């Protein structure tokens, strides 16, 4: 079992790599998923705002991961949460494939309360 410090470092490393790669290759949002689209509409959120939220993710927003992606065959997924306009947003992201954009699989209003292991 990984120590808490190791997990924290892994999360920081992932976020750093994710943000750098996003700045180079951009991000693909899975807008084909109905709950993602409905959440964006109900929050009256612009596409640029979603990307800004991803840029601001930090260790304390971490929920779980890495999680193996058995559905899409992507590299491992990581789950985070953020608050926006009084709502908790569930965010699932992947580094994606080499030389291609990062992937945001889920970006929607949380269906359940999110647990944040590194938030005080």
N, C-alpha and C positions, 0 to 999 in steps of 0.2 A: 504494500500500500504506500502511495506517495505521501510524503510529508506535506503539511500545509504550506510551508515555505516553497517547496518544489512546485506545487500546483500554482501558487501565486506567481512564481517566476515564469512558468509555462504560459499562464494567461497573459502576462505582460509581454512576453516574447511574441505570442500569437497576435495580440493587438498591434504591436509595433510592425510586424510583418504585414498584417492585413492593411493597415493604414498606408504604409509605404506602397504596397502593391496597388491599392485603390487609387493613390495619387498618380500612378503611372498608367494603369490599364482601365481605371474607372470601376464601376460596380454594375452588376445586372441584378435588378429586382424581379422577383418572381411574381409579376403582376397578373399572371394567369391563375393565381390562387384567389378564389372569391373572397375569403376572409381578409386577405391583405388589401384588396381593392376597396372593400366595404369600410375597413378601418380608416384608410387614407381619406376616403370621402367623408366619413362621419366626423373625422378630426379636422376637416378642411385644411389638410396638409399639402403643401407643394412638394414636388419631387426633390427640389433642392434642399428642402428641410429634412427629408429622410437621410440624405447623404450627410448633411451637417450633424445629425444625431449619430450616425455611424462614426464620423470623425472624432466625436467627443466621448465615445465609449472608453471606459477605464476599468481598472481592476474591481472597484466597488460595484460595478454594474453586472459583474459576472454572476451567472446562475449555475451553469453546468457545462461540461465538455472536457476534452473532446468526445464527441458522440459519433460512432460509426454511421455513415450514410449508406443504408442498405437499399434505399429506394432509387436514388439518382446516380449512385456510383461516384459521388464527389468525394474529395478529401474530407477528413473529419469536420463535423459541424460543432459550433460553439454557441451557447445560448446566453443572452444578456437581457437585461431589462432597463428601461428608461421611463421616466415620467414626462408626459407631454399633455398640456391643457387639462391637468387633473386626472389623466388616465395613465395606467401602467401599460407600457408597450412591450410586447414579447418579441425579441429579435433573435433570429437564428441565422448565423452566417458561416460561410466557408471560404477558405483561401482560394478555392477554385483550382483550375488546372494551370500548368506552367504557361507563361506568356499570354494569358487570357484574364479577363476581369475577375475580381472577387465576386462572390455570389451572396445575395441576401435572399434566403429561402423563405423566411417568415418575418413579417413586419406588421404586426396587428395588435389590437387591444388584447391584453392578456385575458384568457378564459378562466384562469385560476390565479391565486396570489403567487407571486414569484418569490422564491427564497434566495437571498443574497448572502453566501457564506462569508464574504469579506467586507460586508458593510457593518459599521458599528451601530 
